[in-house]
Amino acid sequence: MAEKFTRYDTAEYLKTDTDMAAYLDACLEEAGDDPAFIAHALGVIARARGMSQLARDTGLARENLYKALSSDGNPEFGTILKVIRALGLKLHVRSA
């Protein structure tokens, strides 16, 4: 009998605000100097929350959000801040 596999999607496992915040925190820790990694992580959280609602909350087009928050995207910092705020998250800074 042939085995069936499905593609793993992190967004399916981000159920609570705490899950999403912990995921983003871990991604920020792991990203190093890779801004695309952070943009992709925000995209995963956005898909878990609902991209259409995020588009309404940010005032940005849904298609533009998908593009900006993909692993190939290069969003402006202002877009990142809008997305983080609309997701109900906050960035915190601490000394390295």
Residue pairs with C-beta under 8 A, 6 or more apart in sequence:
9 47
10 23
10 44
10 48
11 44
11 45
11 47
11 48
12 48
13 19
14 20
14 23
14 44
14 45
14 48
15 48
17 88
20 45
20 48
20 49
20 87
20 89
21 89
23 41
23 44
23 45
24 41
24 42
24 45
24 89
27 37
27 38
27 41
28 38
28 41
30 37
31 37
31 38
31 41
35 74
36 71
36 72
36 73
36 74
37 71
38 80
39 68
39 69
39 70
39 71
39 73
39 74
39 75
39 80
40 69
40 70
40 71
40 73
42 69
42 80
42 83
42 84
42 87
43 65
43 66
43 69
43 70
43 71
43 73
45 87
45 89
46 54
46 65
46 69
46 83
46 87
49 87
51 62
51 65
51 66
52 62
54 62
54 65
54 83
54 86
54 87
55 61
55 62
55 65
57 86
58 65
58 79
58 82
58 83
58 86
59 82
60 68
60 79
60 82
65 83
67 73
68 74
68 75
68 79
69 75
69 83
75 83
84 90
84 91
